Amino acid sequence: MKFVDKLLSFLKKGFQFILDGLGNLIDLLKYPLGFLMSLLEGIFYFIAQVFNIVIQIIMLFVALFQYLFSVVKGVFRTITSWLTINPNPNDVSFPSTTSQGFKVLVEQLQPTGMMTVVPLLCLAFLWFYFILKIIGLLGGSIQVRVHGGSKD
């Protein structure tokens, strides 16, 4: 039994030496490998963020070109409707969102009289101004006093 005990204690010390050596090697390599791992993680994170920025820039230019081309298309449609005979007077082409905005605005202002009464009053004042100017051109003299002001 002494031989078996000696053999087992020798094996135990040998394996203990190997395990301690591996533990010390791992402790020795832990810091450099940790720095290497952090460096690689930082490099891949940087590449991913650059890729996200490139995608955002591409999306920005796509949206910009979509907006510009829709505005140009709307201008060309409007010019085409001005140059051709069109029985529909409400056929002015805007980009779809702008057209919806104008429709909502007209629907909100129509009941208040802002689309009928106010333009008619402005047109009446404009006609009155033109009549005064035409009479002035023909040699007449007209003076308009607001609120019945006196001649001081």
Residue pairs with C-beta under 8 A, 6 or more apart in sequence:
67 95
70 95
70 96
71 95
73 93
73 95
74 93
74 94
74 95
74 98
77 93
78 92
78 93
78 94
81 91
81 92
81 93
93 99
94 102
106 115
109 115
110 116
132 142
132 144
135 142
136 142
145 151
